[in-house]
């Protein structure tokens, strides 16, 4: 989801750029004036409250406005995001919007300010007044509007500068150049929105093959720590030599090495839309490590998926795999298979329970055919990209 507030003094060209952004990024336009008029016309509860205030010559309160905005956002769950025009208009409203976004588990990604000198604003609006027929396009009203913008609205910019969401655009360029600049800013912000998925399931549930197929379909980077360790050994890197020595001495690879490996993967990955983690985290400690690594890189886990397969089916699959070139060391006997399944239950199931406290864990029936499970996974990924926050 992409949420943008478009700012600029009267005459900066916000209307033109709003129309372009809405079409380009398929955003829902939120103008407080427009949505308030809609509530009034439909005589909703909030509309009737506002109507009685207006009838008495009062101003509609922020309390009513924020409820109307919240209602509008909730009633449009399938859009790519929202473009706010005319809100926030005051310092207090900036805090209100931030609180509302937190409540809705999202945030304002960008405040784009189209900056134009005051004399240029006056010039443009007076020129528009010759053809627009608008009563407010006269010099006295224009100067009052600009004074109000400078007194009330400009201080809001400092609020968003502190949160590092403020970006300015030179409004003295041509309309096309301003549009191009805004698109570049927006695309840059979108590139930061990575989709990070952890795929859980017992050995034999199909995590590896399904994870790879999903990664390929959606341009996600597939992260399987076991395969990454093997690759380091194969390339004979310094890290690989360290891991090989541990393997030869029958020791487990410590988290310190795995952290370096995952960080290296994240830092070296370019143009991927996110990461899909298989086989990590495997313990509660590793779950905290992964959260920390992603936070360090300005990201987080977006989706947890668990592929559920009956125990007997798992044993059958792993026994069958033991007779192929894809056999894992623990596939060599039923005893070792059962031990590996038990290890997953004691160490990894608590990780899933931990994630259930902070994420929705999507459970997919892995007993179905590969094609059917892949289709269900794809539906989940599509939904995640749409709701990416």
Number of C-alpha atoms within 10 A of each C-alpha: 21 24 20 21 21 20 28 22 23 20 22 23 19 20 12 11 17 19 13 15 20 16 10 10 17 15 21 20 19 18 15 18 12 12 18 20 15 14 18 17 12 12 14 12 11 16 20 15 16 22 20 12 14 12 9 8 9 11 10 15 11 13 10 15 19 17 13 19 20 16 12 16 18 11 10 12 12 13 16 19 24 22 25 22 21 17 22 21 16 18 16 11 17 18 14 17 18 15 14 18 16 12 11 12 9 17 18 22 19 21 21 22 22 22 17 19 12 17 9 14 21 21 14 16 20 18 13 15 16 11 9 12 9 11 8 15 22 16 14 10 12 19 17 12 15 18 14 13 17 13 12 13 22 18 14 19 21 13 15 17 12 9 11 12 17 18 16 16 19 16 21 14 12 10 12 10 14 18 19 12 15 22 16 12 16 19 12 11 14 15 12 13 18 20 22 22 22 21 22 28 24 23 21 23 23 20 21 20 12 19 24 17 16 20 20 12 10 16 14 24 23 21 22 17 18 13 11 16 18 14 13 18 18 12 11 14 12 11 17 19 15 15 23 20 14 14 12 8 9 9 11 9 16 10 12 9 14 20 16 12 17 20 16 11 16 17 10 8 14 10 9 16 19 25 21 22 26 22 20 21 21 18 18 17 11 17 18 12 18 19 14 14 18 16 12 11 12 11 17 18 20 18 20 20 19 19 21 17 19 12 14 8 14 21 18 12 16 22 19 13 16 17 11 9 7 9 14 13 10 18 23 15 13 14 10 13 22 17 13 15 17 13 14 17 14 11 13 23 18 15 20 23 13 13 17 13 9 8 14 12 18 15 14 18 15 22 16 11 10 13 10 13 18 19 13 14 20 16 11 16 17 12 12 17 17 16 17 19 19
